[in-house]
Amino acid sequence: MTGVGKIAPASSGTYKFSVKNKSKYDMIYNIKFEDDMSTFINMKYRLKIDNIYIRGSNDEYVTIDKLGIENIIVPKDSINVYTLEWYWESDDEKDALAAINGFDHYYYFKLQISSNIYDRKRS
């Protein structure tokens, strides 16, 4: 989440991104999510596509291993708008351990999108 800056236990935020198909073909794509951290951070997520939850729900966040999506079709000349909602679920014991070890830690979040031309005959 580039540009978020510092985060702390119980903090939350959103990151919006879109997948736009400017080609003359329908496309199919996958999104893979990964993170890397120096000390465990109990991050949770919800993901919306075009304002509808596809991972998590209004009442539930999921871990990063349940966030990835596959085989999303985006028709030619269209766009899918995503909202990734994140939340650092506080865990007093682990958060205290991180504080004892110092606050000079990092958390990186990465998303990778791969796509191909959508072939209706293969579906």
Salt bridges, closest charged atoms under 4 A:
ASP26 OD2 - ARG120 NH2 2.51
GLU34 OE2 - LYS32 NZ 3.17
GLU34 OE1 - LYS110 NZ 3.56
ASP65 OD2 - LYS66 NZ 3.82
GLU85 OE1 - ARG46 NE 2.65
GLU85 OE2 - LYS48 NZ 3.67
GLU89 OE1 - LYS44 NZ 3.25
ASP119 OD2 - ARG122 NE 3.54
